[in-house]
Amino acid sequence: MTEHIGRRSLLRGGAWAAAALAAGPALLAGCGSDDTPAASTPSGAPQRGGTLRAALVGVGAAETLSYFHGGTNLDFVRARAMHAALGNLDPTAPEGVRYEVLDGIDVSPDLRTYTLRIRPGLTFSDGSPLTARDVLYSLITPVEDPRSLAVYKTPGRNFDLAKAEVKDVRTLVLPTLAPIADGRLLLCQGNYLVLKEGSRFEENAPTSGPFKLTTFEPGQGTALTRNDEFSLPGLDGPYLDGLELRNIPDSDARASALTNGQVDFAGDLAPVTARTLDGDDRVVVRRSESPYLSGLFFRLNMTQKPFDDPRVRTAFKLAANRQAMLDTVLHGQGLIGNDLLSPGFPGYAESIEQRAFDPDGARALLTEAGVKDLEVTLTTGPETPGMVEVATLYVENLKQIGVRATLRELPAGQLFADFPAYVKLPFAASFSVPVPPMPLYQVSYGGQNPSALGWNRPDVDALVVKARSSADPAEANQAALAAQQAMWSDGNTVAPVFKPFVTAAVPALRGVREDLFEQFPGFSRASLR
């Protein structure tokens, strides 16, 4: 029998977040040492039934059902639960993607036309069929919405959506604005979700994903019930009767709620929290592996002095003590960064020399640039665990090269809330999602993208276009390497470390990792044994 979760049952434990935070040290004190074997993952066939309670990071009253506008972990996890994706990145798959709503994508020999084939038999939660018109609507809507985050406008920068043709209910033809070879990677990043044509982000809107909404209380939680209309190839699910998503902003509080039995899953844990949980046989701790890592990085605004000077930008890169950040903040779990994003993906420029920690060289470059008594403020926030801690260490690194640096920490969820204000900051922290380097360049840097904070290099844009449009792998790799070399030498990104996504769950939970896109966990395959 399906368990329907209403507002009263969802909010009955209204003090659970505060209680978990208050009880944190006592609850975690009983955890075993690092040598204690972790709980094993259950085996056997998935078991149907049950309600999974998941603790995630939200932003309180600012939470929204519109994932086009919401940039937090909880906002997007909720969206993934309600709306099916076109596909997900999967480097192990033949085309680098694992399709979901789509049955496949055919690309014309001249790389100018992409034909999307929709899987047969798909329906929304109201029983209506999911068609090519719904897919086109889902791609166009965020492009036309001025409030949408930049990442959701990417299809409109690559495909001529105005000239898209719905050939039949299962076939959508997308002409490209210019030849591209990586359109599959663009469309199947896991964040292009399918809405019903004409629908809005309302509580009673039909959904295409594994769950449908019953209750949404911003800042409190979300209750969802199984969507019996949902299906995936090879998946006899969803298995869960229901899903509760709870907002617990503090990492230790999420862990405490888990060990205290208040939730079954805790997402996006801080490295120090995860280290404390290691060896506790009440939970299973999981860390994502390359390329599914998140970069903790900083942007220098090239429209403002002194960051318009490449010598100053290089000095700020040389000032970062990457090894100390990895050891101190991430406890050795992760990778040292080289001021480029997307390590581990095909096309990443591994051959570029690793930038060293060189405070003397940094001071010399600042002197050469004529920069004296430089004062800077680094703006950051706890948008993902580790951001504030890495920024704190980086500020100390800058002080060591003679820069009077201070840290400005915003409350959780506020760093990107006013995006036009964010892109005007002179010096700002950010974090990356795992996306191949050339598609990520377009989302974050190319064509005077506001997200790039002043990076404006048409010559590098042209290299990226060549890398993405060439059918010759050798030519594409050469152009991608040249583009990344320019970014490494002249760019405004300081990317010192990459961290794994860390989650913890009760031993009975299985199937979450199989949903891919580990930063924003999905639960279409989840079951409780």
Secondary structure as UniProt FT lines:
FT   HELIX           7..11
FT   TURN            12..15
FT   HELIX           16..28
FT   TURN            29..30
FT   TURN            34..35
FT   STRAND          51..56
FT   HELIX           60..62
FT   TURN            67..69
FT   HELIX           73..82
FT   STRAND          87..89
FT   TURN            91..92
FT   TURN            94..95
FT   STRAND          97..99
FT   STRAND          102..107
FT   TURN            109..110
FT   STRAND          113..118
FT   TURN            120..121
FT   TURN            125..126
FT   HELIX           132..144
FT   TURN            146..147
FT   HELIX           150..153
FT   HELIX           154..158
FT   HELIX           161..163
FT   STRAND          165..168
FT   TURN            169..170
FT   STRAND          171..176
FT   HELIX           183..187
FT   TURN            197..198
FT   TURN            203..204
FT   STRAND          211..217
FT   TURN            218..220
FT   STRAND          221..226
FT   TURN            228..229
FT   TURN            233..234
FT   STRAND          242..247
FT   HELIX           251..259
FT   TURN            260..261
FT   STRAND          265..266
FT   HELIX           271..277
FT   TURN            278..279
FT   TURN            281..282
FT   STRAND          284..287
FT   TURN            290..291
FT   STRAND          293..300
FT   TURN            302..303
FT   TURN            305..308
FT   HELIX           310..318
FT   HELIX           322..328
FT   TURN            331..332
FT   STRAND          335..336
FT   TURN            343..344
FT   TURN            346..347
FT   TURN            350..351
FT   HELIX           359..368
FT   TURN            369..370
FT   STRAND          375..380
FT   TURN            385..386
FT   HELIX           387..400
FT   TURN            401..402
FT   STRAND          404..409
FT   TURN            412..413
FT   TURN            415..417
FT   HELIX           419..422
FT   TURN            423..424
FT   STRAND          427..431
FT   HELIX           437..444
FT   TURN            445..448
FT   HELIX           450..452
FT   TURN            453..454
FT   HELIX           458..469
FT   HELIX           473..490
FT   STRAND          493..500
FT   STRAND          502..505
FT   TURN            507..508
FT   STRAND          509..510
FT   HELIX           513..515
FT   TURN            518..519
FT   TURN            524..525
FT   STRAND          527..528
//
